[in-house]
Amino acid sequence: MTQVSIIVPVLNEESTIHSAVSRLCRDFPDCELIVVDGGSTDATAELAALHATVIGSERGRAKQMNEGARHASGGILWFIHADTAIEPEALGQIRSVLADPAVVAGGLTLRFDRRTPALNYLAWTSNARARRLHHIFGDQAMFIRRTAFDELGGFPDLAIMEDLEMSRRLHRRGPLRLLPATSTASSRRLTAHGTWRMIAFMQYLKLLYFAGADPEAIRARYTAGPRLFPKRNPAVPPRTSRP
């Protein structure tokens, strides 16, 4: 069977990383597991090293995922966030769908760790978007055929929206598939700011991206949260707990 390399980009995920990597080891024991740390200031790297190969990288999710891919040996690259739980059936479905040489990549069916009308709506629209527009985001545990990944030069080095842009580029090369196996994502940031407000805010950020706005400016706006008039303090750089 084709070797699968699981790549997990992390930054200050001390509270979730141990359970995340131990669960991945348990459910996918024949996969290579690489955790890419973007300079955590807590015990993330030490805890991850108990179960996975840990490598260091410059901060930034695109940079970290590309660095992980550079160290990976698998013919299938599978990118998983530390705060998502992956259904064990996913691995077999990935290998099955990539047995078709035309398929270049795909993702899993998204759901959230809480069930509310707003979160259910967001999961439904995200899965519909992935099926119809082939826009797959990181919380859907994107998997990519290694040859296609290398041909594209990896993820574009963007401050944000690197997963959206990567899926758009992949779709120009071949079909992307959304699998029935689920990726259960954390709702922590959504519920902290108000889910409906965050849904509208994320659509606004995507519109900025499609309109050609600077990704660094979009990232800074995302970090500030869905305030109508975000606070500005030029002396203090934006801070985020995730790469």
Long-range contacts (C-beta under 8 A, 24 or more apart in sequence): 1-30, 1-95, 2-74, 2-75, 2-76, 2-95, 2-98, 3-31, 3-32, 3-73, 3-74, 3-75, 3-76, 4-28, 4-30, 4-31, 4-32, 4-74, 4-75, 4-76, 4-77, 4-78, 4-91, 4-94, 4-95, 4-143, 5-31, 5-32, 5-33, 5-34, 5-68, 5-69, 5-72, 5-73, 5-74, 5-76, 5-77, 5-78, 6-31, 6-32, 6-33, 6-34, 6-78, 6-80, 7-34, 7-36, 7-65, 7-68, 7-69, 7-72, 7-77, 7-78, 7-79, 7-80, 8-33, 8-34, 8-35, 8-36, 8-48, 8-52, 8-68, 8-79, 8-80, 8-81, 8-82, 9-36, 9-38, 9-57, 9-61, 9-64, 9-65, 9-68, 9-79, 9-81, 9-82, 9-243, 10-35, 10-36, 10-37, 10-38, 10-40, 10-44, 10-48, 10-64, 10-82, 10-243, 11-37, 11-38, 11-39, 11-40, 11-44, 11-59, 11-240, 11-241, 11-242, 11-243, 12-40, 12-41, 12-42, 12-44, 12-241, 12-242, 13-40, 13-44, 13-82, 13-83, 13-241, 13-242, 14-40, 14-42, 14-43, 14-44, 14-47, 16-82, 16-83, 16-186, 17-44, 17-47, 17-48, 17-82, 18-47, 18-48, 18-50, 18-51, 20-82, 20-83, 20-84, 21-47, 21-48, 21-50, 21-51, 21-52, 22-50, 22-51, 23-85, 23-86, 24-51, 24-52, 24-80, 24-86, 25-51, 25-52, 27-86, 27-88, 27-91, 28-86, 28-88, 28-91, 31-74, 31-78, 31-91, 32-72, 32-73, 32-74, 34-68, 34-71, 34-72, 35-68, 36-64, 36-65, 36-67, 36-68, 37-64, 38-63, 38-64, 38-243, 59-243, 60-157, 60-159, 60-243, 61-138, 61-155, 61-162, 61-242, 61-243, 62-154, 62-155, 62-156, 62-157, 62-158, 62-162, 63-157, 64-243, 65-154, 65-155, 65-162, 66-154, 66-155, 66-157, 69-149, 69-154, 74-146, 75-145, 75-146, 75-147, 76-143, 76-144, 76-145, 76-146, 77-143, 77-144, 77-145, 77-146, 77-149, 78-141, 78-142, 78-143, 78-144, 79-138, 79-141, 79-142, 79-143, 79-144, 80-141, 80-183, 81-138, 81-139, 81-141, 81-185, 83-185, 83-186, 83-188, 84-139, 84-141, 84-183, 84-184, 84-185, 84-186, 85-113, 85-183, 85-184, 86-141, 86-181, 86-182, 86-183, 86-184, 87-181, 87-182, 87-183, 87-184, 89-181, 90-141, 90-179, 90-181, 90-182, 90-183, 93-179, 93-180, 93-181, 94-143, 94-179, 97-177, 97-179, 98-143, 98-145, 102-174, 102-175, 103-145, 103-174, 103-175, 103-176, 103-177, 104-144, 104-145, 104-148, 104-170, 104-173, 104-174, 104-175, 104-176, 105-136, 105-142, 105-143, 105-144, 105-145, 105-148, 105-167, 105-170, 105-174, 105-176, 105-177, 106-136, 106-142, 106-143, 106-176, 106-177, 106-178, 106-179, 107-136, 107-137, 107-140, 107-141, 107-142, 107-143, 107-167, 107-176, 107-178, 107-179, 107-183, 108-140, 108-141, 108-178, 108-179, 108-181, 108-182, 108-183, 109-140, 109-178, 109-179, 109-180, 109-181, 109-182, 109-183, 110-139, 110-140, 110-182, 110-183, 110-185, 111-182, 111-183, 111-184, 111-185, 112-184, 112-185, 112-186, 112-187, 112-190, 113-184, 113-185, 113-186, 113-187, 114-187, 114-191, 116-195, 118-190, 118-195, 118-196, 118-199, 119-187, 119-190, 119-195, 121-199, 122-190, 122-195, 122-199, 127-178, 130-176, 130-178, 131-178, 134-167, 134-168, 134-170, 134-171, 134-176, 135-164, 135-167, 135-168, 136-163, 136-167, 136-176, 136-178, 137-163, 137-164, 137-167, 138-163, 139-183, 139-185, 140-178, 140-183, 141-183, 142-166, 142-167, 144-170, 148-173, 148-174, 158-215, 159-215, 159-216, 159-218, 159-219, 160-205, 160-209, 160-215, 160-218, 160-219, 160-222, 161-205, 161-206, 161-209, 161-215, 161-218, 164-206, 164-209, 193-225, 193-226, 194-226, 197-226, 198-226, 200-226, 201-225, 201-226
